[in-house]
Amino acid sequence: MSIVVTAASGHFGRAVVESLLARGADPASLVATSRRPEALADLVERGVDVRRADYSDPASLRRALEGAEKVLLVSGTEFGQRVAQHTAVIEAAVEAGASLVAYTSAPYAATTSLALAAEHAATEQVLLDAPVAAVLLRNAWYVENYTGQVETYLEHGLVGATGDGRVSVALRREYAEAAATVLLTDGHAGTTYELGGEAVTLAEIAAAVSEATGREVAHHDVTVPELEQVLLGAGLPEPAAQTYADVDRGIAAGELQVPADDLTRLLGRAPLPLRDAVREALSA
């Protein structure tokens, strides 16, 4: 029986596999799946079982999850298709006889008004209704969601529509380490974890990026409709622009502010403070 990490060629899935290996997991007991297994050739060399799995191909999922004991379902990125895709993974895990499925969801998914969370909430319900033990890993925002845009910030500033609202942020690897803890230790079945690090404003993020880069990053607070127009001007399709502008509306309303208790418990330490996390993310 094995631990299966889906979407392992993505940033988060790969970080989970690396965390499992760093904690001493037997590579032969790990299955890393991807639509592009060739992207994981280095894991094959390290003894990890790499299998092809496409969320839109149920037959590939059944083959990939064969023998699974625990499955980490990393949420997909194809908006509008995710509930059907995630359901196919859950069904394959049940068919394989898995004892536990953990799912990477969004903060307060069952109650939030964030448009981005609707597919997460629907997936959570599918998983909770399935005949398998479930763990909900409701990850708040990655620090990398912001540091990944540093070149834009340096040129145009950090534009947002959050007012004085706070968003809980932690490094991707910290959320991945929390997931690895759930996969490697007992006592998590049936648990919902609200995971987040330091709760910060966008102005504080701009200041942290300024400090880390040595270059001033201005923070421009605008209205939600104005932000949507900025995102459209940057080339985002209208549905994406609406969704991401709505995220800032949610931050302003406190819907992405999560206590750090659960993440601290799973990590065995407090998540890194914002400034340290920004420095690490920018140096990666």
Contacts in CASP RR format, 6 or more apart in sequence:
PFRMAT RR
TARGET T0000
AUTHOR 0000-0000-0000
METHOD contacts of the structure
MODEL  1
MSIVVTAASGHFGRAVVESLLARGADPASLVATSRRPEALADLVERGVDV
RRADYSDPASLRRALEGAEKVLLVSGTEFGQRVAQHTAVIEAAVEAGASL
VAYTSAPYAATTSLALAAEHAATEQVLLDAPVAAVLLRNAWYVENYTGQV
ETYLEHGLVGATGDGRVSVALRREYAEAAATVLLTDGHAGTTYELGGEAV
TLAEIAAAVSEATGREVAHHDVTVPELEQVLLGAGLPEPAAQTYADVDRG
IAAGELQVPADDLTRLLGRAPLPLRDAVREALSA
1 29 0 8 1.000
1 67 0 8 1.000
1 68 0 8 1.000
1 69 0 8 1.000
2 29 0 8 1.000
2 30 0 8 1.000
2 31 0 8 1.000
2 49 0 8 1.000
2 67 0 8 1.000
2 68 0 8 1.000
2 69 0 8 1.000
3 20 0 8 1.000
3 25 0 8 1.000
3 29 0 8 1.000
3 30 0 8 1.000
3 31 0 8 1.000
3 68 0 8 1.000
3 69 0 8 1.000
3 70 0 8 1.000
3 71 0 8 1.000
3 72 0 8 1.000
3 183 0 8 1.000
3 184 0 8 1.000
4 30 0 8 1.000
4 31 0 8 1.000
4 32 0 8 1.000
4 33 0 8 1.000
4 64 0 8 1.000
4 65 0 8 1.000
4 68 0 8 1.000
4 70 0 8 1.000
4 71 0 8 1.000
4 72 0 8 1.000
4 93 0 8 1.000
4 98 0 8 1.000
5 13 0 8 1.000
5 16 0 8 1.000
5 17 0 8 1.000
5 20 0 8 1.000
5 30 0 8 1.000
5 31 0 8 1.000
5 32 0 8 1.000
5 33 0 8 1.000
5 72 0 8 1.000
5 74 0 8 1.000
5 183 0 8 1.000
6 13 0 8 1.000
6 33 0 8 1.000
6 53 0 8 1.000
6 55 0 8 1.000
6 64 0 8 1.000
6 71 0 8 1.000
6 72 0 8 1.000
6 73 0 8 1.000
6 74 0 8 1.000
6 89 0 8 1.000
7 13 0 8 1.000
7 33 0 8 1.000
7 34 0 8 1.000
7 74 0 8 1.000
7 76 0 8 1.000
8 14 0 8 1.000
8 16 0 8 1.000
8 17 0 8 1.000
8 32 0 8 1.000
8 33 0 8 1.000
8 34 0 8 1.000
8 40 0 8 1.000
8 43 0 8 1.000
8 50 0 8 1.000
8 74 0 8 1.000
9 34 0 8 1.000
9 35 0 8 1.000
9 36 0 8 1.000
9 37 0 8 1.000
9 39 0 8 1.000
9 40 0 8 1.000
10 34 0 8 1.000
10 74 0 8 1.000
11 144 0 8 1.000
11 172 0 8 1.000
12 74 0 8 1.000
12 104 0 8 1.000
12 172 0 8 1.000
12 175 0 8 1.000
12 176 0 8 1.000
13 32 0 8 1.000
13 72 0 8 1.000
13 74 0 8 1.000
13 176 0 8 1.000
15 172 0 8 1.000
15 173 0 8 1.000
15 176 0 8 1.000
16 72 0 8 1.000
16 74 0 8 1.000
16 176 0 8 1.000
16 179 0 8 1.000
16 180 0 8 1.000
16 183 0 8 1.000
17 30 0 8 1.000
17 32 0 8 1.000
17 43 0 8 1.000
17 48 0 8 1.000
18 176 0 8 1.000
19 173 0 8 1.000
19 176 0 8 1.000
19 177 0 8 1.000
19 179 0 8 1.000
19 180 0 8 1.000
20 30 0 8 1.000
20 180 0 8 1.000
20 183 0 8 1.000
20 184 0 8 1.000
21 27 0 8 1.000
21 30 0 8 1.000
21 46 0 8 1.000
21 48 0 8 1.000
23 180 0 8 1.000
23 184 0 8 1.000
25 184 0 8 1.000
27 43 0 8 1.000
27 46 0 8 1.000
27 47 0 8 1.000
27 48 0 8 1.000
28 47 0 8 1.000
28 48 0 8 1.000
28 49 0 8 1.000
30 48 0 8 1.000
30 49 0 8 1.000
31 48 0 8 1.000
31 49 0 8 1.000
31 50 0 8 1.000
31 51 0 8 1.000
31 64 0 8 1.000
31 65 0 8 1.000
31 68 0 8 1.000
32 40 0 8 1.000
32 43 0 8 1.000
32 48 0 8 1.000
32 49 0 8 1.000
32 50 0 8 1.000
32 51 0 8 1.000
33 50 0 8 1.000
33 51 0 8 1.000
33 52 0 8 1.000
33 53 0 8 1.000
33 64 0 8 1.000
33 65 0 8 1.000
34 40 0 8 1.000
34 50 0 8 1.000
34 52 0 8 1.000
34 53 0 8 1.000
35 52 0 8 1.000
35 53 0 8 1.000
35 54 0 8 1.000
35 55 0 8 1.000
37 50 0 8 1.000
37 51 0 8 1.000
37 52 0 8 1.000
40 48 0 8 1.000
40 50 0 8 1.000
41 50 0 8 1.000
43 50 0 8 1.000
44 50 0 8 1.000
51 63 0 8 1.000
51 64 0 8 1.000
52 60 0 8 1.000
52 63 0 8 1.000
52 64 0 8 1.000
53 60 0 8 1.000
53 61 0 8 1.000
53 63 0 8 1.000
53 64 0 8 1.000
53 65 0 8 1.000
54 60 0 8 1.000
54 61 0 8 1.000
55 61 0 8 1.000
55 76 0 8 1.000
55 78 0 8 1.000
55 81 0 8 1.000
55 85 0 8 1.000
55 86 0 8 1.000
55 88 0 8 1.000
55 89 0 8 1.000
56 78 0 8 1.000
56 81 0 8 1.000
56 85 0 8 1.000
56 88 0 8 1.000
58 88 0 8 1.000
58 91 0 8 1.000
58 92 0 8 1.000
61 88 0 8 1.000
61 89 0 8 1.000
61 91 0 8 1.000
61 92 0 8 1.000
62 92 0 8 1.000
62 95 0 8 1.000
62 96 0 8 1.000
64 92 0 8 1.000
65 71 0 8 1.000
65 89 0 8 1.000
65 92 0 8 1.000
65 93 0 8 1.000
65 95 0 8 1.000
65 96 0 8 1.000
65 98 0 8 1.000
66 96 0 8 1.000
67 96 0 8 1.000
67 97 0 8 1.000
67 98 0 8 1.000
68 93 0 8 1.000
68 96 0 8 1.000
68 97 0 8 1.000
68 98 0 8 1.000
69 98 0 8 1.000
69 99 0 8 1.000
69 100 0 8 1.000
70 98 0 8 1.000
70 99 0 8 1.000
70 100 0 8 1.000
70 101 0 8 1.000
70 102 0 8 1.000
70 183 0 8 1.000
71 89 0 8 1.000
71 93 0 8 1.000
71 96 0 8 1.000
71 98 0 8 1.000
71 100 0 8 1.000
71 101 0 8 1.000
71 102 0 8 1.000
72 101 0 8 1.000
72 102 0 8 1.000
72 104 0 8 1.000
72 179 0 8 1.000
72 183 0 8 1.000
73 86 0 8 1.000
73 89 0 8 1.000
73 90 0 8 1.000
73 93 0 8 1.000
73 101 0 8 1.000
73 102 0 8 1.000
73 103 0 8 1.000
73 104 0 8 1.000
73 127 0 8 1.000
74 104 0 8 1.000
75 82 0 8 1.000
75 86 0 8 1.000
75 103 0 8 1.000
75 104 0 8 1.000
75 105 0 8 1.000
75 120 0 8 1.000
75 123 0 8 1.000
76 82 0 8 1.000
76 85 0 8 1.000
76 86 0 8 1.000
78 85 0 8 1.000
79 119 0 8 1.000
79 239 0 8 1.000
79 240 0 8 1.000
79 243 0 8 1.000
80 119 0 8 1.000
82 119 0 8 1.000
82 123 0 8 1.000
83 119 0 8 1.000
83 122 0 8 1.000
83 123 0 8 1.000
83 126 0 8 1.000
86 103 0 8 1.000
86 119 0 8 1.000
86 123 0 8 1.000
86 126 0 8 1.000
86 127 0 8 1.000
87 123 0 8 1.000
87 126 0 8 1.000
90 101 0 8 1.000
90 126 0 8 1.000
90 127 0 8 1.000
90 130 0 8 1.000
90 132 0 8 1.000
91 130 0 8 1.000
93 101 0 8 1.000
93 132 0 8 1.000
94 130 0 8 1.000
94 131 0 8 1.000
94 132 0 8 1.000
97 132 0 8 1.000
98 132 0 8 1.000
99 132 0 8 1.000
99 133 0 8 1.000
100 132 0 8 1.000
100 133 0 8 1.000
100 134 0 8 1.000
100 135 0 8 1.000
100 188 0 8 1.000
100 189 0 8 1.000
101 127 0 8 1.000
101 130 0 8 1.000
101 132 0 8 1.000
101 133 0 8 1.000
101 134 0 8 1.000
101 135 0 8 1.000
102 134 0 8 1.000
102 135 0 8 1.000
102 136 0 8 1.000
102 137 0 8 1.000
102 179 0 8 1.000
102 182 0 8 1.000
102 183 0 8 1.000
102 188 0 8 1.000
103 123 0 8 1.000
103 124 0 8 1.000
103 127 0 8 1.000
103 134 0 8 1.000
103 135 0 8 1.000
103 136 0 8 1.000
103 137 0 8 1.000
104 137 0 8 1.000
104 139 0 8 1.000
104 175 0 8 1.000
104 179 0 8 1.000
105 117 0 8 1.000
105 120 0 8 1.000
105 123 0 8 1.000
105 124 0 8 1.000
105 136 0 8 1.000
105 137 0 8 1.000
105 138 0 8 1.000
105 139 0 8 1.000
106 112 0 8 1.000
106 114 0 8 1.000
106 116 0 8 1.000
106 117 0 8 1.000
106 120 0 8 1.000
106 138 0 8 1.000
106 139 0 8 1.000
107 117 0 8 1.000
107 138 0 8 1.000
107 139 0 8 1.000
107 140 0 8 1.000
107 168 0 8 1.000
107 194 0 8 1.000
107 196 0 8 1.000
107 255 0 8 1.000
107 256 0 8 1.000
107 258 0 8 1.000
108 117 0 8 1.000
108 138 0 8 1.000
108 194 0 8 1.000
108 255 0 8 1.000
108 258 0 8 1.000
109 117 0 8 1.000
109 120 0 8 1.000
109 121 0 8 1.000
109 124 0 8 1.000
109 136 0 8 1.000
109 138 0 8 1.000
110 121 0 8 1.000
110 124 0 8 1.000
112 121 0 8 1.000
112 250 0 8 1.000
112 255 0 8 1.000
113 250 0 8 1.000
113 253 0 8 1.000
113 255 0 8 1.000
114 246 0 8 1.000
114 247 0 8 1.000
114 250 0 8 1.000
114 255 0 8 1.000
114 256 0 8 1.000
115 242 0 8 1.000
115 243 0 8 1.000
115 246 0 8 1.000
116 243 0 8 1.000
116 244 0 8 1.000
116 246 0 8 1.000
116 247 0 8 1.000
120 138 0 8 1.000
124 136 0 8 1.000
127 134 0 8 1.000
127 136 0 8 1.000
128 134 0 8 1.000
133 189 0 8 1.000
133 190 0 8 1.000
134 189 0 8 1.000
134 190 0 8 1.000
135 182 0 8 1.000
135 188 0 8 1.000
135 189 0 8 1.000
135 190 0 8 1.000
135 191 0 8 1.000
135 192 0 8 1.000
135 193 0 8 1.000
136 191 0 8 1.000
136 192 0 8 1.000
136 193 0 8 1.000
137 175 0 8 1.000
137 178 0 8 1.000
137 179 0 8 1.000
137 182 0 8 1.000
137 193 0 8 1.000
137 195 0 8 1.000
138 192 0 8 1.000
138 193 0 8 1.000
138 194 0 8 1.000
138 195 0 8 1.000
138 258 0 8 1.000
139 175 0 8 1.000
139 195 0 8 1.000
139 196 0 8 1.000
140 167 0 8 1.000
140 168 0 8 1.000
140 169 0 8 1.000
140 170 0 8 1.000
140 194 0 8 1.000
140 195 0 8 1.000
140 196 0 8 1.000
140 197 0 8 1.000
140 256 0 8 1.000
140 258 0 8 1.000
141 167 0 8 1.000
141 168 0 8 1.000
141 169 0 8 1.000
141 256 0 8 1.000
142 169 0 8 1.000
142 170 0 8 1.000
142 171 0 8 1.000
142 172 0 8 1.000
142 175 0 8 1.000
143 169 0 8 1.000
143 170 0 8 1.000
143 171 0 8 1.000
143 172 0 8 1.000
143 274 0 8 1.000
143 277 0 8 1.000
143 278 0 8 1.000
143 281 0 8 1.000
144 171 0 8 1.000
144 172 0 8 1.000
144 281 0 8 1.000
145 169 0 8 1.000
146 153 0 8 1.000
146 158 0 8 1.000
146 169 0 8 1.000
146 205 0 8 1.000
146 209 0 8 1.000
146 278 0 8 1.000
147 209 0 8 1.000
147 278 0 8 1.000
147 281 0 8 1.000
147 282 0 8 1.000
148 281 0 8 1.000
149 158 0 8 1.000
150 209 0 8 1.000
150 213 0 8 1.000
150 282 0 8 1.000
153 206 0 8 1.000
153 209 0 8 1.000
153 217 0 8 1.000
154 213 0 8 1.000
154 215 0 8 1.000
154 217 0 8 1.000
157 206 0 8 1.000
157 217 0 8 1.000
157 218 0 8 1.000
157 219 0 8 1.000
157 220 0 8 1.000
158 202 0 8 1.000
158 205 0 8 1.000
158 206 0 8 1.000
158 209 0 8 1.000
158 217 0 8 1.000
158 218 0 8 1.000
158 219 0 8 1.000
158 220 0 8 1.000
159 220 0 8 1.000
159 222 0 8 1.000
159 227 0 8 1.000
159 230 0 8 1.000
160 202 0 8 1.000
160 219 0 8 1.000
160 220 0 8 1.000
160 221 0 8 1.000
160 222 0 8 1.000
160 227 0 8 1.000
160 248 0 8 1.000
161 221 0 8 1.000
161 222 0 8 1.000
161 223 0 8 1.000
161 224 0 8 1.000
161 226 0 8 1.000
161 227 0 8 1.000
161 245 0 8 1.000
161 248 0 8 1.000
161 249 0 8 1.000
161 252 0 8 1.000
162 201 0 8 1.000
162 202 0 8 1.000
162 221 0 8 1.000
162 248 0 8 1.000
162 250 0 8 1.000
162 251 0 8 1.000
162 252 0 8 1.000
163 201 0 8 1.000
163 202 0 8 1.000
163 221 0 8 1.000
163 252 0 8 1.000
164 201 0 8 1.000
164 252 0 8 1.000
165 201 0 8 1.000
165 251 0 8 1.000
165 252 0 8 1.000
165 253 0 8 1.000
165 254 0 8 1.000
165 257 0 8 1.000
166 199 0 8 1.000
166 200 0 8 1.000
166 201 0 8 1.000
166 251 0 8 1.000
166 254 0 8 1.000
166 256 0 8 1.000
166 257 0 8 1.000
167 199 0 8 1.000
167 200 0 8 1.000
167 201 0 8 1.000
167 202 0 8 1.000
167 251 0 8 1.000
167 256 0 8 1.000
167 257 0 8 1.000
168 196 0 8 1.000
168 197 0 8 1.000
168 198 0 8 1.000
168 199 0 8 1.000
168 200 0 8 1.000
168 256 0 8 1.000
168 257 0 8 1.000
168 258 0 8 1.000
168 259 0 8 1.000
168 260 0 8 1.000
169 196 0 8 1.000
169 197 0 8 1.000
169 198 0 8 1.000
169 199 0 8 1.000
169 200 0 8 1.000
169 205 0 8 1.000
169 274 0 8 1.000
169 277 0 8 1.000
170 195 0 8 1.000
170 196 0 8 1.000
170 197 0 8 1.000
170 198 0 8 1.000
170 263 0 8 1.000
170 271 0 8 1.000
170 272 0 8 1.000
170 277 0 8 1.000
171 271 0 8 1.000
171 272 0 8 1.000
171 277 0 8 1.000
171 280 0 8 1.000
171 281 0 8 1.000
174 197 0 8 1.000
174 263 0 8 1.000
174 267 0 8 1.000
174 271 0 8 1.000
174 272 0 8 1.000
175 195 0 8 1.000
175 196 0 8 1.000
175 263 0 8 1.000
177 266 0 8 1.000
177 267 0 8 1.000
178 193 0 8 1.000
178 195 0 8 1.000
178 262 0 8 1.000
178 263 0 8 1.000
178 266 0 8 1.000
178 267 0 8 1.000
181 266 0 8 1.000
181 267 0 8 1.000
182 188 0 8 1.000
182 193 0 8 1.000
182 266 0 8 1.000
193 262 0 8 1.000
193 263 0 8 1.000
193 266 0 8 1.000
194 258 0 8 1.000
194 259 0 8 1.000
194 262 0 8 1.000
195 258 0 8 1.000
195 262 0 8 1.000
195 263 0 8 1.000
195 266 0 8 1.000
196 258 0 8 1.000
196 259 0 8 1.000
196 260 0 8 1.000
196 262 0 8 1.000
196 263 0 8 1.000
196 271 0 8 1.000
197 258 0 8 1.000
197 260 0 8 1.000
197 263 0 8 1.000
197 271 0 8 1.000
198 260 0 8 1.000
198 271 0 8 1.000
198 273 0 8 1.000
198 274 0 8 1.000
198 277 0 8 1.000
199 257 0 8 1.000
199 258 0 8 1.000
200 208 0 8 1.000
200 274 0 8 1.000
202 219 0 8 1.000
202 221 0 8 1.000
202 251 0 8 1.000
203 219 0 8 1.000
203 221 0 8 1.000
204 274 0 8 1.000
205 219 0 8 1.000
205 274 0 8 1.000
205 278 0 8 1.000
206 217 0 8 1.000
206 218 0 8 1.000
206 219 0 8 1.000
207 217 0 8 1.000
207 219 0 8 1.000
208 274 0 8 1.000
208 275 0 8 1.000
208 278 0 8 1.000
209 217 0 8 1.000
209 278 0 8 1.000
209 282 0 8 1.000
210 216 0 8 1.000
210 217 0 8 1.000
211 275 0 8 1.000
211 278 0 8 1.000
212 275 0 8 1.000
212 278 0 8 1.000
212 279 0 8 1.000
212 282 0 8 1.000
213 282 0 8 1.000
222 230 0 8 1.000
224 245 0 8 1.000
224 246 0 8 1.000
224 248 0 8 1.000
224 249 0 8 1.000
225 245 0 8 1.000
227 244 0 8 1.000
227 245 0 8 1.000
227 248 0 8 1.000
228 241 0 8 1.000
228 242 0 8 1.000
228 245 0 8 1.000
231 240 0 8 1.000
231 241 0 8 1.000
231 244 0 8 1.000
231 245 0 8 1.000
232 238 0 8 1.000
232 241 0 8 1.000
236 244 0 8 1.000
247 256 0 8 1.000
250 256 0 8 1.000
251 257 0 8 1.000
260 270 0 8 1.000
260 271 0 8 1.000
263 271 0 8 1.000
264 270 0 8 1.000
264 271 0 8 1.000
271 277 0 8 1.000
272 280 0 8 1.000
END
